[in-house]
Amino acid sequence: MDEFDTYKPIYLQLADRIKLLIVSQELKAGEKLPSIRDMAIFYNVNPNTIQRTYSELEREDILVTKRGQGTFVTEQKEQLADLRGILKEEQILMFVQEMKEMGYNPDEIILGLQHYLKKGRGYE
């Protein structure tokens, strides 16, 4: 299992991991997540950390807890589409910022990306 970074609270790092699983369709709309206890064992963290992670994702309307049944990925398609868009924007922002720091202008960034994608990289 990956180690956690010290720059960000573990519960937020776990929330980010769950969001990636949802966006990548490894966790689908309406799918049940592991119990708090099972997740805590899997990630080797305190169950309170998982509870906080699940609570944060519920607050963001990404997860839904059904009393007596467990915690599930929301079935709200609009919410999931919004999540996908947000994560895409965050990745683009980081990429563009790094390219600017290396001295590339917008046209060079676009041309480089187009060239990269035309070669089929990243979509094997």
Residue, then its C-alpha position, 0 to 999 in steps of 0.5 A: m500500500d502506498e505511503f501517505d504524504t505528510y503535507k495533507p491530512i490522511y482523511l483527505q488523501l483517502a477521499d482523493r483516492i476514493k474520488l479517483l476510483i469513482v471517476s475511473q469507474e472502478l467504483k460505480a454509481g450505487e456501488k457499496l464501499p467496504s465497511i469502515r472497519d475493513m477500509a481501516i484495516f486495508y489502509n492501516v489507519n484508525p477507523n476514525t480516519i475512515q469515518r472522517t473520510y466517508s463523512e467528508l465525501e458525504r458532505e460533498d454528496i459523493l457518498v451516501t450512507k444508508r442506515g443499516q446497509g452501509t455506505f454507497v457511491t451516489e447515484q446522482k449522475e449530475q454529481l458524478a459528472d461534476l466530480r469528473g469535471i472538477l478532477k479534470e480541471e485540477q489536473i489541467l491546472m497542475f499540468v499548465q502551471e508546471m509547463k509555465e514554470m518550465g517556460y512554455n507558452p500556451d501555444e507550445i503547451i497545446l502543440g506539445l499535447q497534440h503531438y503527444l496524443k497523436k502518437g497514441r501515448g497514454y491510450e494503449 
